[in-house]
Each structure stands twice: as structure tokens, then as C-alpha cells.
Amino acid sequence: MDCARDAIALVVLAGSLAAAPAAAENYALATKWRLTGEAQIDCLGHADEAIRRAGFDLAEPGSQSIMGRRGDYTAAVRCVTEQRLVFFAVSGPSPGEVNRLLDAIYNVF
């Protein structure tokens, strides 16, 4: 990514955080990442399986991401195999549960 796009991304992120409602303060977000050598289709298959095994209902998949919902919790696994990267994220109201769910997905993947 070039510097101009990085700057734009930071401005958008800062603006969205500033505009977030106060209830968002009660939500936790946990992330992890790892390197991968898998093909995109294999990575997405592992992401699908990991999210399902953690008890999430799957949302419509994207070309790089698999997402799921479980009550107040949301999970996403993004496969960016051209950069050899897999990104994991879980959000929800309890930091402890968010971390537990993230570890469950990460470890199954």
C-alpha cells in the first residue's frame, strides 16, 4: 500500500471510531494473524471449518473472507494468500469470551 492510501485508511478509521456509539465501548475486539502457503480455495475451506467448529452460523462468504455470527459475537477469517497472510478477528461484549473464541478458531485453522 502506498502512503496516500495508508493516510486515507487512517482518516477513515479515526472518523468511524469517533462516530461510534457509546455502547461500542462495551465491545471487545481480538485479532491474530499467521503466514500461510495455501492456495486461496484451501485457505477459505479451512476458515469455513474453523468458524463452524467454534459454533458460529456462517454469513455469505466473500472472495477473501469467511464470516460468522454467534449471538452477540462476530468472527471473520480473511485469506490474503497472494501476501501469504491469514487474518483472524472476533468481536463481542465479553473480552474473555472474545479471546476464547478467537483462540478456538485460530487453533482449529
N, CA, C and O atoms as CSV, one atom per row, in Angstrom:
chain,resi,resn,atom,element,x,y,z
A,1,MET,N,N,0.843,-1.173,0.000
A,1,MET,CA,C,0.000,0.000,0.000
A,1,MET,C,C,0.891,1.240,0.000
A,1,MET,O,O,1.927,1.253,0.665
A,2,ASP,N,N,0.507,2.270,-0.729
A,2,ASP,CA,C,1.320,3.472,-0.738
A,2,ASP,C,C,0.912,4.396,0.402
A,2,ASP,O,O,-0.097,4.158,1.066
A,3,CYS,N,N,1.691,5.447,0.630
A,3,CYS,CA,C,1.476,6.356,1.766
A,3,CYS,C,C,0.128,7.062,1.695
A,3,CYS,O,O,-0.521,7.241,2.725
A,4,ALA,N,N,-0.308,7.466,0.508
A,4,ALA,CA,C,-1.588,8.168,0.377
A,4,ALA,C,C,-2.743,7.260,0.785
A,4,ALA,O,O,-3.645,7.694,1.502
A,5,ARG,N,N,-2.726,6.012,0.339
A,5,ARG,CA,C,-3.794,5.093,0.720
A,5,ARG,C,C,-3.750,4.789,2.214
A,5,ARG,O,O,-4.797,4.658,2.847
A,6,ASP,N,N,-2.535,4.673,2.793
A,6,ASP,CA,C,-2.413,4.453,4.242
A,6,ASP,C,C,-3.014,5.619,5.008
A,6,ASP,O,O,-3.728,5.413,5.990
A,7,ALA,N,N,-2.734,6.840,4.572
A,7,ALA,CA,C,-3.255,8.032,5.237
A,7,ALA,C,C,-4.776,8.072,5.153
A,7,ALA,O,O,-5.439,8.390,6.140
A,8,ILE,N,N,-5.333,7.755,3.995
A,8,ILE,CA,C,-6.785,7.743,3.824
A,8,ILE,C,C,-7.409,6.696,4.739
A,8,ILE,O,O,-8.432,6.955,5.374
A,9,ALA,N,N,-6.800,5.518,4.809
A,9,ALA,CA,C,-7.324,4.451,5.663
A,9,ALA,C,C,-7.322,4.878,7.123
A,9,ALA,O,O,-8.274,4.588,7.848
A,10,LEU,N,N,-6.279,5.555,7.566
A,10,LEU,CA,C,-6.222,6.014,8.950
A,10,LEU,C,C,-7.269,7.078,9.236
A,10,LEU,O,O,-7.864,7.076,10.314
A,11,VAL,N,N,-7.505,7.981,8.301
A,11,VAL,CA,C,-8.523,9.011,8.477
A,11,VAL,C,C,-9.905,8.379,8.558
A,11,VAL,O,O,-10.707,8.760,9.411
A,12,VAL,N,N,-10.195,7.421,7.685
A,12,VAL,CA,C,-11.493,6.742,7.711
A,12,VAL,C,C,-11.666,5.990,9.024
A,12,VAL,O,O,-12.736,6.046,9.630
A,13,LEU,N,N,-10.624,5.283,9.476
A,13,LEU,CA,C,-10.698,4.545,10.729
A,13,LEU,C,C,-10.924,5.491,11.901
A,13,LEU,O,O,-11.778,5.226,12.747
A,14,ALA,N,N,-10.185,6.575,11.966
A,14,ALA,CA,C,-10.344,7.539,13.056
A,14,ALA,C,C,-11.748,8.137,13.052
A,14,ALA,O,O,-12.354,8.301,14.111
A,15,GLY,N,N,-12.264,8.460,11.879
A,15,GLY,CA,C,-13.606,9.017,11.779
A,15,GLY,C,C,-14.665,8.034,12.217
A,15,GLY,O,O,-15.624,8.410,12.891
A,16,SER,N,N,-14.504,6.782,11.844
A,16,SER,CA,C,-15.513,5.791,12.224
A,16,SER,C,C,-15.470,5.519,13.719
A,16,SER,O,O,-16.513,5.300,14.333
A,17,LEU,N,N,-14.276,5.530,14.318
A,17,LEU,CA,C,-14.183,5.332,15.761
A,17,LEU,C,C,-14.776,6.514,16.516
A,17,LEU,O,O,-15.429,6.333,17.543
A,18,ALA,N,N,-14.552,7.712,16.016
A,18,ALA,CA,C,-15.093,8.905,16.670
A,18,ALA,C,C,-16.614,8.931,16.588
A,18,ALA,O,O,-17.276,9.452,17.486
A,19,ALA,N,N,-17.167,8.376,15.524
A,19,ALA,CA,C,-18.618,8.391,15.330
A,19,ALA,C,C,-19.317,7.200,15.975
A,19,ALA,O,O,-20.547,7.148,15.994
A,20,ALA,N,N,-18.556,6.243,16.504
A,20,ALA,CA,C,-19.154,5.036,17.086
A,20,ALA,C,C,-19.961,5.388,18.328
A,20,ALA,O,O,-19.573,6.276,19.087
A,21,PRO,N,N,-21.076,4.703,18.544
A,21,PRO,CA,C,-21.894,4.987,19.717
A,21,PRO,C,C,-21.205,4.559,21.006
A,21,PRO,O,O,-20.281,3.746,20.987
A,22,ALA,N,N,-21.657,5.106,22.110
A,22,ALA,CA,C,-21.062,4.800,23.410
A,22,ALA,C,C,-21.172,3.316,23.737
A,22,ALA,O,O,-20.321,2.781,24.448
A,23,ALA,N,N,-22.206,2.640,23.231
A,23,ALA,CA,C,-22.361,1.208,23.504
A,23,ALA,C,C,-21.196,0.403,22.965
A,23,ALA,O,O,-20.929,-0.695,23.452
A,24,ALA,N,N,-20.498,0.925,21.971
A,24,ALA,CA,C,-19.354,0.214,21.406
A,24,ALA,C,C,-18.241,0.067,22.422
A,24,ALA,O,O,-17.382,-0.802,22.270
A,25,GLU,N,N,-18.235,0.900,23.458
A,25,GLU,CA,C,-17.212,0.791,24.498
A,25,GLU,C,C,-17.328,-0.534,25.234
A,25,GLU,O,O,-16.354,-0.989,25.835
A,26,ASN,N,N,-18.495,-1.161,25.202
A,26,ASN,CA,C,-18.710,-2.428,25.888
A,26,ASN,C,C,-18.369,-3.622,25.008
A,26,ASN,O,O,-18.641,-4.761,25.387
A,27,TYR,N,N,-17.791,-3.389,23.867
A,27,TYR,CA,C,-17.423,-4.460,22.965
A,27,TYR,C,C,-15.921,-4.622,22.910
A,27,TYR,O,O,-15.163,-3.656,22.996
A,28,ALA,N,N,-15.513,-5.865,22.765
A,28,ALA,CA,C,-14.096,-6.185,22.653
A,28,ALA,C,C,-13.814,-6.675,21.241
A,28,ALA,O,O,-14.691,-7.221,20.572
A,29,LEU,N,N,-12.602,-6.477,20.805
A,29,LEU,CA,C,-12.140,-6.963,19.513
A,29,LEU,C,C,-10.783,-7.605,19.725
A,29,LEU,O,O,-9.891,-7.004,20.324
A,30,ALA,N,N,-10.627,-8.826,19.234
A,30,ALA,CA,C,-9.349,-9.523,19.322
A,30,ALA,C,C,-8.959,-9.989,17.925
A,30,ALA,O,O,-9.806,-10.433,17.150
A,31,THR,N,N,-7.679,-9.885,17.613
A,31,THR,CA,C,-7.182,-10.280,16.298
A,31,THR,C,C,-5.907,-11.092,16.430
A,31,THR,O,O,-5.171,-10.975,17.409
A,32,LYS,N,N,-5.666,-11.904,15.438
A,32,LYS,CA,C,-4.411,-12.644,15.279
A,32,LYS,C,C,-4.161,-12.769,13.781
A,32,LYS,O,O,-5.058,-12.534,12.972
A,33,TRP,N,N,-2.957,-13.133,13.425
A,33,TRP,CA,C,-2.635,-13.402,12.032
A,33,TRP,C,C,-1.568,-14.473,11.983
A,33,TRP,O,O,-0.881,-14.738,12.969
A,34,ARG,N,N,-1.442,-15.082,10.823
A,34,ARG,CA,C,-0.362,-16.053,10.597
A,34,ARG,C,C,-0.037,-16.086,9.123
A,34,ARG,O,O,-0.839,-15.683,8.280
A,35,LEU,N,N,1.137,-16.565,8.831
A,35,LEU,CA,C,1.548,-16.748,7.446
A,35,LEU,C,C,0.990,-18.070,6.936
A,35,LEU,O,O,0.775,-19.007,7.704
A,36,THR,N,N,0.759,-18.130,5.626
A,36,THR,CA,C,0.246,-19.354,5.017
A,36,THR,C,C,0.892,-19.556,3.656
A,36,THR,O,O,1.320,-18.603,3.005
A,37,GLY,N,N,0.952,-20.790,3.248
A,37,GLY,CA,C,1.418,-21.119,1.909
A,37,GLY,C,C,0.324,-21.793,1.100
A,37,GLY,O,O,0.580,-22.316,0.016
A,38,GLU,N,N,-0.910,-21.780,1.633
A,38,GLU,CA,C,-2.035,-22.447,1.000
A,38,GLU,C,C,-2.558,-21.667,-0.205
A,38,GLU,O,O,-2.349,-20.460,-0.334
A,39,ALA,N,N,-3.229,-22.385,-1.061
A,39,ALA,CA,C,-3.984,-21.749,-2.137
A,39,ALA,C,C,-5.214,-21.078,-1.522
A,39,ALA,O,O,-5.660,-21.475,-0.445
A,40,GLN,N,N,-5.761,-20.070,-2.194
A,40,GLN,CA,C,-6.906,-19.311,-1.686
A,40,GLN,C,C,-8.085,-20.219,-1.348
A,40,GLN,O,O,-8.683,-20.079,-0.281
A,41,ILE,N,N,-8.426,-21.138,-2.230
A,41,ILE,CA,C,-9.579,-22.013,-2.009
A,41,ILE,C,C,-9.377,-22.901,-0.787
A,41,ILE,O,O,-10.329,-23.150,-0.046
A,42,ASP,N,N,-8.156,-23.385,-0.563
A,42,ASP,CA,C,-7.868,-24.210,0.608
A,42,ASP,C,C,-7.942,-23.389,1.886
A,42,ASP,O,O,-8.463,-23.851,2.901
A,43,CYS,N,N,-7.422,-22.179,1.830
A,43,CYS,CA,C,-7.470,-21.282,2.986
A,43,CYS,C,C,-8.916,-20.981,3.375
A,43,CYS,O,O,-9.272,-21.042,4.551
A,44,LEU,N,N,-9.741,-20.658,2.389
A,44,LEU,CA,C,-11.146,-20.379,2.670
A,44,LEU,C,C,-11.870,-21.604,3.228
A,44,LEU,O,O,-12.747,-21.473,4.081
A,45,GLY,N,N,-11.509,-22.779,2.755
A,45,GLY,CA,C,-12.093,-24.007,3.290
A,45,GLY,C,C,-11.733,-24.216,4.746
A,45,GLY,O,O,-12.583,-24.600,5.550
A,46,HIS,N,N,-10.470,-23.963,5.094
A,46,HIS,CA,C,-10.050,-24.069,6.495
A,46,HIS,C,C,-10.739,-23.005,7.354
A,46,HIS,O,O,-11.115,-23.276,8.494
A,47,ALA,N,N,-10.903,-21.810,6.812
A,47,ALA,CA,C,-11.588,-20.737,7.537
A,47,ALA,C,C,-13.034,-21.127,7.812
A,47,ALA,O,O,-13.521,-20.948,8.929
A,48,ASP,N,N,-13.717,-21.652,6.820
A,48,ASP,CA,C,-15.108,-22.095,6.953
A,48,ASP,C,C,-15.211,-23.142,8.066
A,48,ASP,O,O,-16.064,-23.033,8.948
A,49,GLU,N,N,-14.359,-24.136,8.024
A,49,GLU,CA,C,-14.384,-25.212,9.012
A,49,GLU,C,C,-14.096,-24.682,10.418
A,49,GLU,O,O,-14.773,-25.067,11.371
A,50,ALA,N,N,-13.117,-23.818,10.556
A,50,ALA,CA,C,-12.747,-23.289,11.870
A,50,ALA,C,C,-13.881,-22.474,12.481
A,50,ALA,O,O,-14.167,-22.602,13.672
A,51,ILE,N,N,-14.521,-21.642,11.679
A,51,ILE,CA,C,-15.618,-20.810,12.183
A,51,ILE,C,C,-16.823,-21.681,12.559
A,51,ILE,O,O,-17.466,-21.441,13.581
A,52,ARG,N,N,-17.125,-22.678,11.746
A,52,ARG,CA,C,-18.235,-23.594,12.064
A,52,ARG,C,C,-17.964,-24.357,13.365
A,52,ARG,O,O,-18.845,-24.477,14.217
A,53,ARG,N,N,-16.744,-24.869,13.508
A,53,ARG,CA,C,-16.405,-25.670,14.694
A,53,ARG,C,C,-16.419,-24.843,15.967
A,53,ARG,O,O,-16.559,-25.395,17.058
A,54,ALA,N,N,-16.276,-23.534,15.847
A,54,ALA,CA,C,-16.363,-22.650,17.014
A,54,ALA,C,C,-17.816,-22.287,17.330
A,54,ALA,O,O,-18.072,-21.514,18.253
A,55,GLY,N,N,-18.770,-22.839,16.569
A,55,GLY,CA,C,-20.187,-22.650,16.862
A,55,GLY,C,C,-20.843,-21.446,16.215
A,55,GLY,O,O,-21.920,-21.028,16.640
A,56,PHE,N,N,-20.217,-20.881,15.198
A,56,PHE,CA,C,-20.779,-19.720,14.512
A,56,PHE,C,C,-21.652,-20.159,13.342
A,56,PHE,O,O,-21.383,-21.174,12.700
A,57,ASP,N,N,-22.701,-19.381,13.073
A,57,ASP,CA,C,-23.501,-19.541,11.864
A,57,ASP,C,C,-22.823,-18.723,10.776
A,57,ASP,O,O,-22.528,-17.545,10.975
A,58,LEU,N,N,-22.578,-19.336,9.643
A,58,LEU,CA,C,-21.842,-18.663,8.579
A,58,LEU,C,C,-22.678,-17.630,7.853
A,58,LEU,O,O,-23.869,-17.827,7.611
A,59,ALA,N,N,-22.037,-16.528,7.511
A,59,ALA,CA,C,-22.627,-15.495,6.666
A,59,ALA,C,C,-22.201,-15.784,5.229
A,59,ALA,O,O,-21.391,-16.680,4.990
A,60,GLU,N,N,-22.730,-15.050,4.296
A,60,GLU,CA,C,-22.357,-15.202,2.890
A,60,GLU,C,C,-20.852,-14.963,2.737
A,60,GLU,O,O,-20.359,-13.911,3.144
A,61,PRO,N,N,-20.112,-15.916,2.161
A,61,PRO,CA,C,-18.656,-15.737,2.034
A,61,PRO,C,C,-18.302,-14.688,0.978
A,61,PRO,O,O,-19.054,-14.448,0.034
A,62,GLY,N,N,-17.152,-14.085,1.165
A,62,GLY,CA,C,-16.608,-13.171,0.171
A,62,GLY,C,C,-15.494,-13.863,-0.594
A,62,GLY,O,O,-15.253,-15.055,-0.402
A,63,SER,N,N,-14.827,-13.138,-1.440
A,63,SER,CA,C,-13.745,-13.735,-2.228
A,63,SER,C,C,-12.494,-13.964,-1.391
A,63,SER,O,O,-11.643,-14.777,-1.753
A,64,GLN,N,N,-12.378,-13.245,-0.263
A,64,GLN,CA,C,-11.217,-13.406,0.605
A,64,GLN,C,C,-11.585,-13.691,2.052
A,64,GLN,O,O,-10.698,-13.984,2.855
A,65,SER,N,N,-12.856,-13.615,2.413
A,65,SER,CA,C,-13.243,-13.711,3.824
A,65,SER,C,C,-14.389,-14.676,4.059
A,65,SER,O,O,-15.281,-14.841,3.227
A,66,ILE,N,N,-14.333,-15.308,5.223
A,66,ILE,CA,C,-15.429,-16.109,5.745
A,66,ILE,C,C,-15.817,-15.457,7.067
A,66,ILE,O,O,-14.961,-15.191,7.911
A,67,MET,N,N,-17.124,-15.198,7.244
A,67,MET,CA,C,-17.600,-14.554,8.461
A,67,MET,C,C,-18.703,-15.384,9.088
A,67,MET,O,O,-19.375,-16.165,8.414
A,68,GLY,N,N,-18.881,-15.201,10.400
A,68,GLY,CA,C,-19.944,-15.896,11.097
A,68,GLY,C,C,-20.454,-15.096,12.273
A,68,GLY,O,O,-19.774,-14.206,12.784
A,69,ARG,N,N,-21.685,-15.431,12.703
A,69,ARG,CA,C,-22.304,-14.793,13.864
A,69,ARG,C,C,-22.693,-15.877,14.853
A,69,ARG,O,O,-23.106,-16.975,14.481
A,70,ARG,N,N,-22.547,-15.534,16.112
A,70,ARG,CA,C,-22.942,-16.422,17.218
A,70,ARG,C,C,-23.463,-15.527,18.329
A,70,ARG,O,O,-22.686,-15.013,19.133
A,71,GLY,N,N,-24.766,-15.340,18.376
A,71,GLY,CA,C,-25.342,-14.410,19.346
A,71,GLY,C,C,-24.800,-13.008,19.128
A,71,GLY,O,O,-24.924,-12.451,18.037
A,72,ASP,N,N,-24.201,-12.439,20.163
A,72,ASP,CA,C,-23.630,-11.094,20.083
A,72,ASP,C,C,-22.198,-11.077,19.553
A,72,ASP,O,O,-21.553,-10.029,19.564
A,73,TYR,N,N,-21.696,-12.211,19.094
A,73,TYR,CA,C,-20.305,-12.318,18.662
A,73,TYR,C,C,-20.207,-12.461,17.147
A,73,TYR,O,O,-21.034,-13.117,16.515
A,74,THR,N,N,-19.194,-11.841,16.587
A,74,THR,CA,C,-18.931,-11.913,15.155
A,74,THR,C,C,-17.497,-12.379,14.967
A,74,THR,O,O,-16.592,-11.937,15.674
A,75,ALA,N,N,-17.296,-13.275,14.008
A,75,ALA,CA,C,-15.954,-13.769,13.691
A,75,ALA,C,C,-15.692,-13.600,12.202
A,75,ALA,O,O,-16.610,-13.662,11.384
A,76,ALA,N,N,-14.433,-13.386,11.866
A,76,ALA,CA,C,-14.031,-13.294,10.460
A,76,ALA,C,C,-12.642,-13.877,10.308
A,76,ALA,O,O,-11.772,-13.691,11.158
A,77,VAL,N,N,-12.453,-14.582,9.214
A,77,VAL,CA,C,-11.124,-15.045,8.807
A,77,VAL,C,C,-10.933,-14.556,7.387
A,77,VAL,O,O,-11.739,-14.855,6.506
A,78,ARG,N,N,-9.875,-13.811,7.167
A,78,ARG,CA,C,-9.581,-13.252,5.842
A,78,ARG,C,C,-8.314,-13.897,5.308
A,78,ARG,O,O,-7.266,-13.861,5.954
A,79,CYS,N,N,-8.415,-14.483,4.135
A,79,CYS,CA,C,-7.288,-15.137,3.470
A,79,CYS,C,C,-6.747,-14.223,2.376
A,79,CYS,O,O,-7.431,-13.944,1.391
A,80,VAL,N,N,-5.539,-13.772,2.555
A,80,VAL,CA,C,-4.878,-12.923,1.560
A,80,VAL,C,C,-3.642,-13.704,1.110
A,80,VAL,O,O,-2.506,-13.363,1.439
A,81,THR,N,N,-3.909,-14.754,0.352
A,81,THR,CA,C,-2.835,-15.699,0.044
A,81,THR,C,C,-1.778,-15.130,-0.887
A,81,THR,O,O,-0.641,-15.604,-0.882
A,82,GLU,N,N,-2.125,-14.118,-1.692
A,82,GLU,CA,C,-1.095,-13.513,-2.540
A,82,GLU,C,C,-0.053,-12.787,-1.686
A,82,GLU,O,O,1.055,-12.518,-2.151
A,83,GLN,N,N,-0.414,-12.467,-0.426
A,83,GLN,CA,C,0.537,-11.894,0.526
A,83,GLN,C,C,0.965,-12.928,1.570
A,83,GLN,O,O,1.705,-12.611,2.501
A,84,ARG,N,N,0.489,-14.175,1.406
A,84,ARG,CA,C,0.797,-15.286,2.313
A,84,ARG,C,C,0.302,-15.021,3.738
A,84,ARG,O,O,0.972,-15.386,4.704
A,85,LEU,N,N,-0.860,-14.389,3.870
A,85,LEU,CA,C,-1.362,-13.943,5.166
A,85,LEU,C,C,-2.789,-14.413,5.415
A,85,LEU,O,O,-3.626,-14.403,4.513
A,86,VAL,N,N,-3.051,-14.825,6.651
A,86,VAL,CA,C,-4.405,-15.122,7.113
A,86,VAL,C,C,-4.639,-14.268,8.359
A,86,VAL,O,O,-3.832,-14.279,9.288
A,87,PHE,N,N,-5.753,-13.527,8.369
A,87,PHE,CA,C,-6.083,-12.617,9.455
A,87,PHE,C,C,-7.344,-13.112,10.146
A,87,PHE,O,O,-8.324,-13.446,9.479
A,88,PHE,N,N,-7.332,-13.164,11.474
A,88,PHE,CA,C,-8.442,-13.666,12.278
A,88,PHE,C,C,-8.959,-12.535,13.166
A,88,PHE,O,O,-8.160,-11.790,13.733
A,89,ALA,N,N,-10.268,-12.395,13.296
A,89,ALA,CA,C,-10.844,-11.370,14.171
A,89,ALA,C,C,-12.144,-11.883,14.781
A,89,ALA,O,O,-12.937,-12.552,14.118
A,90,VAL,N,N,-12.346,-11.557,16.056
A,90,VAL,CA,C,-13.600,-11.850,16.743
A,90,VAL,C,C,-13.954,-10.618,17.569
A,90,VAL,O,O,-13.087,-10.008,18.195
A,91,SER,N,N,-15.242,-10.256,17.563
A,91,SER,CA,C,-15.711,-9.145,18.389
A,91,SER,C,C,-16.958,-9.570,19.137
A,91,SER,O,O,-17.684,-10.469,18.713
A,92,GLY,N,N,-17.195,-8.900,20.270
A,92,GLY,CA,C,-18.370,-9.170,21.075
A,92,GLY,C,C,-18.285,-8.480,22.412
A,92,GLY,O,O,-17.323,-7.757,22.674
A,93,PRO,N,N,-19.283,-8.688,23.276
A,93,PRO,CA,C,-19.367,-7.933,24.520
A,93,PRO,C,C,-18.389,-8.344,25.623
A,93,PRO,O,O,-18.045,-7.510,26.460
A,94,SER,N,N,-17.935,-9.582,25.655
A,94,SER,CA,C,-17.064,-10.053,26.737
A,94,SER,C,C,-15.641,-10.269,26.226
A,94,SER,O,O,-15.420,-11.118,25.362
A,95,PRO,N,N,-14.667,-9.509,26.753
A,95,PRO,CA,C,-13.282,-9.695,26.310
A,95,PRO,C,C,-12.782,-11.131,26.506
A,95,PRO,O,O,-12.061,-11.656,25.657
A,96,GLY,N,N,-13.155,-11.760,27.606
A,96,GLY,CA,C,-12.724,-13.131,27.848
A,96,GLY,C,C,-13.270,-14.098,26.821
A,96,GLY,O,O,-12.542,-14.953,26.316
A,97,GLU,N,N,-14.554,-13.966,26.510
A,97,GLU,CA,C,-15.186,-14.845,25.512
A,97,GLU,C,C,-14.657,-14.554,24.113
A,97,GLU,O,O,-14.459,-15.474,23.320
A,98,VAL,N,N,-14.428,-13.289,23.808
A,98,VAL,CA,C,-13.850,-12.916,22.513
A,98,VAL,C,C,-12.496,-13.605,22.338
A,98,VAL,O,O,-12.222,-14.185,21.287
A,99,ASN,N,N,-11.660,-13.541,23.357
A,99,ASN,CA,C,-10.342,-14.179,23.269
A,99,ASN,C,C,-10.448,-15.696,23.179
A,99,ASN,O,O,-9.690,-16.328,22.443
A,100,ARG,N,N,-11.386,-16.287,23.925
A,100,ARG,CA,C,-11.569,-17.743,23.875
A,100,ARG,C,C,-12.015,-18.188,22.490
A,100,ARG,O,O,-11.498,-19.167,21.952
A,101,LEU,N,N,-12.985,-17.463,21.906
A,101,LEU,CA,C,-13.473,-17.809,20.570
A,101,LEU,C,C,-12.394,-17.610,19.515
A,101,LEU,O,O,-12.259,-18.421,18.599
A,102,LEU,N,N,-11.631,-16.539,19.643
A,102,LEU,CA,C,-10.540,-16.305,18.695
A,102,LEU,C,C,-9.526,-17.442,18.757
A,102,LEU,O,O,-9.093,-17.946,17.720
A,103,ASP,N,N,-9.147,-17.845,19.957
A,103,ASP,CA,C,-8.197,-18.952,20.100
A,103,ASP,C,C,-8.759,-20.244,19.521
A,103,ASP,O,O,-8.029,-21.014,18.897
A,104,ALA,N,N,-10.062,-20.487,19.725
A,104,ALA,CA,C,-10.687,-21.695,19.181
A,104,ALA,C,C,-10.587,-21.713,17.664
A,104,ALA,O,O,-10.231,-22.736,17.078
A,105,ILE,N,N,-10.895,-20.599,17.026
A,105,ILE,CA,C,-10.823,-20.522,15.561
A,105,ILE,C,C,-9.396,-20.637,15.081
A,105,ILE,O,O,-9.114,-21.390,14.149
A,106,TYR,N,N,-8.498,-19.910,15.697
A,106,TYR,CA,C,-7.094,-19.894,15.316
A,106,TYR,C,C,-6.475,-21.290,15.445
A,106,TYR,O,O,-5.741,-21.731,14.561
A,107,ASN,N,N,-6.775,-21.983,16.553
A,107,ASN,CA,C,-6.178,-23.298,16.801
A,107,ASN,C,C,-6.720,-24.375,15.882
A,107,ASN,O,O,-5.995,-25.305,15.529
A,108,VAL,N,N,-7.992,-24.266,15.483
A,108,VAL,CA,C,-8.580,-25.261,14.576
A,108,VAL,C,C,-8.052,-25.030,13.151
A,108,VAL,O,O,-7.849,-25.981,12.396
A,109,PHE,N,N,-7.834,-23.770,12.799
A,109,PHE,CA,C,-7.394,-23.440,11.458
A,109,PHE,C,C,-6.057,-24.127,11.187
A,109,PHE,O,O,-5.497,-23.981,10.100
